[in-house]
Amino acid sequence: MRETTELSGEVAAANLEESILLPQLGCPAGKVGIAVGDMLERSNRAVIATSFDLLDLHANERVLEVGLGNGGHIAYVLGQAARLRFTGIDLSPTMIAVARCRNAAFVRDGQVRLETADVVAMPFAAASFDKAVTINSTYFWSDLTAGLAEIRRVLQVDGTLVIAAITPEAAIEMPFAEYDFTVHDAAALEAACVAAGFDRIGITRYVEPLGDPPQAYGPREFYLLRACAV
């Protein structure tokens, strides 16, 4: 039944005009937002899995995700190591409501916490997390360095950050520019990380596998950045 629902959401989102669909990507809202969230869950599965592989989770760690969307991947993340505690934030109240519903048992057990929040002002104490990840989210932040500094604040010393973000070359092929997406190159991402208090920064390129059916714009290329809080 879930697969049917996801396909319906993807088809609904795919049939929307770009002028309706694209502004929803940063903060999905209402019924259209739910369909967009389902579409994003499906289209981003490969880069989500690759990002969490790079994060390298271990037992008992506390992990933060900034911009988690509809939370369809949370069960997968919790299966990566024993006794993980997962916290996710998103700008979208719609996405947080859907994610809480989909992960209700984990939320009741206290293993998962989900909050509507902006990356530049998170409701968490300093050094609350061992690791943090953000996937396809930085385009929508009001201030890249300020957002990274806030992630640094809530990470413990030597905590790990992973960022997945589309490359400018790949973004050219997609209709982002007129909808206030800010796509950063590798130098800008690295400089913002350094300014925010991160070191030991490594950046690689990742090309997602072809979808089935193939994506409308072909396989996308991403930066995968891994950094350490200092």
KEKE-3310 file (N, C-alpha, C; in steps of 0.2 Angstrom, whole numbers, plus 5000, padded with zeros to 4 digits):
npx = (5004:5010:5019:5011:5005:5016:5020:5008:5009:5021:5018:5008:5015:5024:5016:5013:5014:5030:5030:5023:5027:5042:5044:5039:5049:5058:5051:5039:5021:5005:4993:4999:5012:5014:5014:5025:5035:5034:5039:5052:5057:5058:5066:5078:5084:5096:5106:5104:5106:5120:5125:5123:5131:5143:5143:5145:5139:5139:5136:5125:5127:5122:5113:5110:5099:5097:5084:5075:5064:5051:5054:5054:5066:5070:5069:5078:5090:5091:5093:5107:5115:5117:5105:5105:5101:5090:5088:5078:5076:5066:5061:5048:5032:5022:5030:5036:5025:5021:5032:5032:5021:5024:5034:5030:5031:5044:5046:5038:5045:5056:5067:5068:5067:5058:5057:5050:5060:5072:5088:5097:5094:5092:5083:5092:5104:5121:5133:5125:5125:5133:5135:5131:5120:5116:5106:5104:5099:5105:5103:5093:5095:5095:5108:5123:5135:5131:5121:5129:5138:5129:5126:5139:5139:5130:5136:5147:5164:5175:5165:5156:5152:5142:5139:5128:5126:5120:5131:5136:5138:5129:5117:5114:5108:5095:5079:5082:5086:5078:5070:5075:5085:5100:5115:5130:5148:5162:5172:5166:5158:5168:5175:5165:5163:5175:5175:5164:5169:5174:5185:5198:5192:5185:5181:5171:5165:5150:5140:5124:5115:5107:5089:5074:5059:5071:5077:5070:5080:5091:5105:5111:5124:5133:5141:5149:5153:5163:5167:5175:5171:5179)
npy = (4994:5006:5008:5010:5022:5031:5031:5037:5050:5054:5054:5064:5075:5076:5080:5093:5110:5118:5131:5129:5118:5119:5131:5124:5115:5120:5121:5112:5112:5108:5098:5097:5099:5087:5078:5082:5079:5065:5063:5068:5060:5048:5051:5055:5044:5037:5046:5049:5037:5036:5047:5044:5033:5039:5046:5037:5029:5024:5013:5020:5033:5050:5058:5071:5077:5090:5097:5085:5081:5071:5060:5047:5039:5036:5025:5016:5023:5021:5008:5007:5006:5001:5007:5020:5038:5048:5065:5076:5091:5102:5115:5115:5113:5104:5093:5089:5085:5074:5066:5063:5055:5044:5039:5036:5026:5026:5039:5039:5030:5038:5037:5045:5062:5075:5091:5107:5119:5131:5131:5140:5144:5133:5123:5117:5111:5116:5105:5094:5083:5069:5068:5075:5078:5085:5085:5090:5102:5115:5124:5132:5139:5154:5159:5153:5151:5155:5145:5133:5137:5136:5122:5118:5123:5114:5102:5090:5092:5086:5080:5074:5081:5079:5085:5085:5091:5097:5099:5115:5113:5103:5108:5118:5111:5110:5118:5128:5142:5153:5152:5156:5147:5144:5138:5132:5132:5120:5127:5138:5130:5124:5135:5141:5131:5131:5144:5142:5134:5121:5108:5098:5094:5086:5084:5076:5070:5064:5054:5051:5035:5030:5032:5021:5023:5033:5048:5065:5074:5067:5058:5065:5076:5077:5086:5078:5082:5080:5084:5090:5094:5107)
npz = (5000:5004:4994:4983:4987:4987:4973:4968:4974:4968:4954:4955:4959:4948:4938:4940:4936:4933:4939:4950:4957:4959:4968:4980:4984:4994:5005:5007:5007:5013:5003:4991:4994:5002:4991:4984:4994:4994:4981:4982:4992:4985:4973:4979:4985:4983:4985:4998:5005:5001:5008:5021:5023:5021:5033:5043:5054:5071:5086:5098:5095:5093:5081:5070:5057:5045:5037:5034:5026:5022:5031:5027:5026:5039:5047:5040:5042:5056:5057:5054:5065:5082:5094:5090:5091:5084:5077:5069:5059:5050:5039:5035:5042:5037:5032:5044:5051:5043:5044:5058:5059:5051:5058:5070:5081:5084:5088:5099:5107:5110:5103:5092:5087:5081:5074:5069:5062:5059:5052:5056:5069:5080:5091:5101:5114:5116:5109:5107:5099:5090:5077:5061:5047:5031:5017:5001:5005:5008:4998:5001:5013:5022:5026:5022:5030:5043:5045:5045:5056:5066:5066:5069:5083:5089:5088:5095:5100:5088:5081:5067:5051:5037:5021:5007:4991:4976:4961:4954:4940:4937:4941:4932:4922:4926:4931:4941:4944:4943:4955:4967:4972:4979:4973:4978:4974:4976:4982:4989:4998:5006:5011:5019:5028:5035:5040:5049:5059:5056:5051:5043:5030:5017:5000:4988:4972:4967:4957:4954:4952:4937:4937:4937:4931:4920:4927:4924:4920:4919:4926:4942:4948:4963:4976:4989:5005:5019:5035:5050:5067:5076)
capx = (5000:5014:5022:5006:5004:5022:5019:5003:5012:5026:5014:5004:5020:5027:5011:5012:5018:5036:5029:5019:5032:5048:5043:5037:5054:5062:5046:5033:5016:4998:4992:5004:5018:5015:5015:5032:5039:5035:5043:5059:5060:5060:5071:5084:5086:5103:5111:5103:5110:5127:5127:5123:5136:5149:5143:5148:5136:5141:5131:5124:5128:5116:5113:5105:5098:5094:5080:5074:5059:5045:5056:5054:5072:5073:5070:5084:5096:5091:5096:5114:5119:5112:5104:5105:5096:5090:5084:5078:5073:5064:5057:5041:5027:5019:5035:5037:5019:5021:5038:5030:5016:5027:5039:5026:5033:5051:5045:5035:5050:5061:5073:5067:5064:5057:5055:5050:5065:5077:5095:5101:5091:5090:5082:5096:5109:5128:5136:5120:5125:5139:5136:5126:5120:5111:5106:5099:5095:5109:5101:5087:5097:5096:5115:5126:5140:5127:5118:5135:5140:5124:5127:5145:5137:5126:5140:5152:5171:5177:5159:5157:5147:5142:5134:5127:5123:5121:5136:5134:5137:5123:5111:5113:5103:5089:5076:5082:5089:5073:5066:5079:5089:5107:5119:5137:5153:5166:5176:5161:5156:5173:5176:5159:5164:5181:5173:5160:5173:5176:5192:5199:5187:5186:5175:5172:5160:5146:5135:5118:5113:5101:5083:5070:5062:5076:5075:5069:5086:5097:5108:5113:5131:5133:5147:5149:5158:5164:5171:5176:5170:5185)
capy = (5000:5012:5009:5013:5029:5035:5032:5042:5056:5056:5056:5070:5080:5076:5083:5100:5115:5120:5137:5127:5113:5122:5134:5119:5111:5122:5121:5109:5113:5106:5092:5098:5098:5080:5074:5084:5076:5058:5063:5069:5054:5043:5053:5056:5038:5035:5051:5049:5031:5037:5052:5041:5029:5043:5048:5031:5029:5019:5012:5025:5040:5055:5061:5077:5079:5096:5096:5078:5080:5067:5055:5040:5035:5036:5017:5014:5026:5018:5001:5007:5004:4999:5012:5027:5042:5053:5071:5079:5097:5104:5122:5113:5110:5098:5088:5087:5081:5068:5062:5061:5050:5039:5036:5037:5022:5028:5045:5037:5027:5043:5036:5050:5068:5079:5098:5112:5123:5134:5129:5146:5145:5127:5123:5111:5114:5115:5098:5089:5078:5067:5068:5079:5078:5089:5083:5094:5107:5121:5129:5136:5142:5161:5161:5146:5151:5155:5138:5129:5138:5133:5115:5117:5124:5108:5096:5090:5093:5081:5078:5074:5084:5077:5089:5083:5097:5097:5104:5120:5111:5099:5113:5122:5108:5110:5124:5131:5148:5158:5151:5158:5142:5146:5133:5134:5128:5117:5132:5141:5126:5123:5141:5142:5126:5133:5150:5140:5130:5114:5107:5091:5094:5082:5084:5071:5070:5058:5054:5046:5030:5031:5029:5017:5026:5038:5055:5069:5078:5063:5057:5072:5075:5080:5086:5075:5085:5078:5089:5088:5100:5109)
capz = (5000:5004:4987:4979:4989:4985:4966:4967:4976:4963:4948:4956:4959:4941:4934:4942:4933:4937:4944:4957:4960:4961:4975:4985:4986:5000:5011:5005:5011:5011:4999:4985:4998:5003:4985:4983:4999:4992:4975:4984:4995:4980:4969:4983:4989:4982:4988:5005:5007:5001:5013:5028:5023:5023:5040:5046:5061:5076:5091:5103:5093:5092:5074:5068:5050:5044:5031:5033:5022:5025:5035:5024:5027:5046:5049:5036:5046:5063:5056:5053:5071:5088:5099:5088:5093:5078:5078:5062:5058:5043:5039:5033:5047:5034:5032:5051:5053:5040:5047:5064:5058:5048:5063:5077:5086:5086:5092:5106:5111:5112:5099:5086:5089:5075:5075:5064:5065:5054:5053:5059:5076:5082:5098:5105:5118:5113:5109:5108:5094:5088:5069:5058:5040:5027:5010:4996:5009:5008:4993:5004:5019:5022:5026:5023:5035:5049:5046:5047:5063:5071:5066:5073:5090:5092:5087:5100:5097:5084:5078:5060:5047:5030:5016:5000:4987:4969:4959:4949:4933:4936:4942:4925:4918:4930:4931:4948:4945:4944:4961:4973:4974:4979:4972:4980:4972:4981:4986:4994:5004:5010:5015:5024:5034:5039:5044:5054:5064:5054:5049:5040:5025:5011:4996:4983:4968:4967:4952:4956:4947:4933:4939:4933:4924:4921:4929:4918:4919:4919:4933:4945:4951:4969:4980:4996:5009:5025:5039:5057:5071:5080)
cpx = (5004:5017:5017:5005:5010:5022:5014:5006:5017:5023:5011:5009:5023:5022:5010:5016:5024:5035:5026:5024:5038:5048:5042:5044:5058:5057:5040:5027:5009:4998:4998:5011:5019:5017:5023:5036:5040:5039:5050:5061:5062:5066:5078:5087:5093:5107:5110:5107:5117:5129:5128:5129:5143:5149:5146:5146:5138:5136:5131:5125:5121:5117:5108:5105:5094:5091:5079:5068:5053:5047:5055:5060:5074:5074:5076:5090:5096:5094:5103:5118:5114:5111:5105:5100:5096:5085:5084:5074:5071:5060:5049:5037:5024:5024:5036:5031:5019:5026:5036:5025:5019:5032:5036:5029:5040:5051:5042:5040:5056:5067:5073:5064:5064:5054:5055:5055:5069:5084:5099:5099:5088:5089:5085:5102:5116:5130:5131:5121:5132:5141:5130:5126:5115:5112:5101:5095:5099:5107:5096:5089:5097:5103:5118:5131:5136:5124:5124:5137:5135:5124:5133:5143:5134:5130:5145:5159:5173:5171:5160:5150:5147:5136:5134:5123:5125:5127:5133:5133:5131:5117:5109:5108:5096:5086:5076:5082:5083:5068:5070:5083:5097:5112:5126:5142:5157:5169:5172:5159:5162:5175:5171:5161:5170:5179:5168:5163:5174:5183:5192:5193:5189:5180:5176:5165:5156:5140:5130:5117:5107:5095:5079:5063:5067:5073:5074:5075:5092:5100:5112:5120:5131:5140:5145:5155:5158:5169:5170:5175:5177:5184)
cpy = (5006:5014:5013:5021:5033:5036:5037:5049:5058:5058:5063:5076:5081:5080:5090:5104:5117:5126:5135:5122:5115:5126:5130:5116:5113:5121:5118:5110:5111:5100:5092:5096:5090:5076:5076:5080:5068:5058:5064:5063:5048:5045:5054:5050:5036:5040:5051:5043:5033:5042:5049:5036:5033:5045:5043:5031:5023:5019:5018:5032:5044:5059:5066:5077:5085:5096:5089:5076:5076:5061:5048:5036:5034:5029:5015:5017:5022:5011:5001:5005:5004:5006:5019:5031:5048:5059:5074:5086:5098:5111:5120:5110:5104:5092:5085:5083:5074:5063:5059:5055:5044:5035:5037:5032:5024:5035:5044:5034:5032:5042:5042:5056:5072:5086:5102:5117:5126:5132:5134:5147:5138:5126:5117:5115:5112:5108:5093:5083:5076:5068:5072:5078:5082:5087:5087:5099:5114:5126:5134:5139:5150:5163:5155:5146:5151:5148:5133:5130:5136:5126:5114:5118:5118:5102:5096:5091:5086:5077:5079:5077:5081:5082:5085:5088:5096:5102:5109:5118:5107:5103:5117:5118:5107:5117:5127:5139:5153:5157:5152:5152:5145:5140:5135:5129:5125:5122:5136:5137:5125:5129:5143:5137:5129:5139:5148:5136:5123:5114:5100:5090:5091:5083:5080:5072:5064:5059:5049:5041:5032:5028:5025:5019:5031:5045:5060:5073:5074:5062:5064:5070:5079:5081:5082:5078:5082:5082:5087:5094:5101:5114)
cpz = (5000:4997:4982:4980:4987:4977:4965:4968:4970:4956:4949:4956:4952:4937:4935:4937:4937:4941:4950:4960:4963:4968:4981:4988:4992:5006:5009:5010:5008:5007:4994:4989:5000:4997:4983:4988:4996:4986:4977:4988:4990:4976:4972:4986:4989:4985:4995:5008:5007:5006:5020:5028:5024:5030:5044:5053:5065:5082:5096:5101:5092:5085:5073:5060:5049:5037:5029:5028:5026:5029:5033:5025:5034:5048:5046:5040:5053:5062:5055:5059:5077:5092:5097:5090:5087:5079:5071:5063:5051:5044:5038:5039:5044:5034:5039:5053:5050:5043:5054:5064:5055:5053:5070:5082:5088:5090:5099:5111:5113:5108:5093:5089:5082:5076:5069:5066:5059:5057:5057:5066:5078:5089:5102:5108:5114:5114:5110:5104:5092:5081:5067:5050:5037:5020:5006:5000:5009:5004:4996:5010:5018:5022:5027:5029:5042:5051:5048:5054:5068:5072:5070:5081:5093:5091:5093:5096:5094:5081:5071:5056:5040:5026:5009:4996:4980:4966:4954:4942:4932:4937:4936:4921:4921:4931:4938:4949:4947:4951:4967:4976:4974:4979:4973:4976:4978:4985:4991:4999:5008:5014:5020:5030:5038:5043:5050:5060:5063:5051:5046:5035:5019:5007:4990:4978:4967:4962:4953:4951:4943:4936:4935:4935:4925:4923:4923:4916:4919:4925:4935:4948:4957:4972:4987:5000:5016:5029:5046:5061:5075:5085)
residu = (MET:ARG:GLU:THR:THR:GLU:LEU:SER:GLY:GLU:VAL:ALA:ALA:ALA:ASN:LEU:GLU:GLU:SER:ILE:LEU:LEU:PRO:GLN:LEU:GLY:CYS:PRO:ALA:GLY:LYS:VAL:GLY:ILE:ALA:VAL:GLY:ASP:MET:LEU:GLU:ARG:SER:ASN:ARG:ALA:VAL:ILE:ALA:THR:SER:PHE:ASP:LEU:LEU:ASP:LEU:HIS:ALA:ASN:GLU:ARG:VAL:LEU:GLU:VAL:GLY:LEU:GLY:ASN:GLY:GLY:HIS:ILE:ALA:TYR:VAL:LEU:GLY:GLN:ALA:ALA:ARG:LEU:ARG:PHE:THR:GLY:ILE:ASP:LEU:SER:PRO:THR:MET:ILE:ALA:VAL:ALA:ARG:CYS:ARG:ASN:ALA:ALA:PHE:VAL:ARG:ASP:GLY:GLN:VAL:ARG:LEU:GLU:THR:ALA:ASP:VAL:VAL:ALA:MET:PRO:PHE:ALA:ALA:ALA:SER:PHE:ASP:LYS:ALA:VAL:THR:ILE:ASN:SER:THR:TYR:PHE:TRP:SER:ASP:LEU:THR:ALA:GLY:LEU:ALA:GLU:ILE:ARG:ARG:VAL:LEU:GLN:VAL:ASP:GLY:THR:LEU:VAL:ILE:ALA:ALA:ILE:THR:PRO:GLU:ALA:ALA:ILE:GLU:MET:PRO:PHE:ALA:GLU:TYR:ASP:PHE:THR:VAL:HIS:ASP:ALA:ALA:ALA:LEU:GLU:ALA:ALA:CYS:VAL:ALA:ALA:GLY:PHE:ASP:ARG:ILE:GLY:ILE:THR:ARG:TYR:VAL:GLU:PRO:LEU:GLY:ASP:PRO:PRO:GLN:ALA:TYR:GLY:PRO:ARG:GLU:PHE:TYR:LEU:LEU:ARG:ALA:CYS:ALA:VAL)
# end
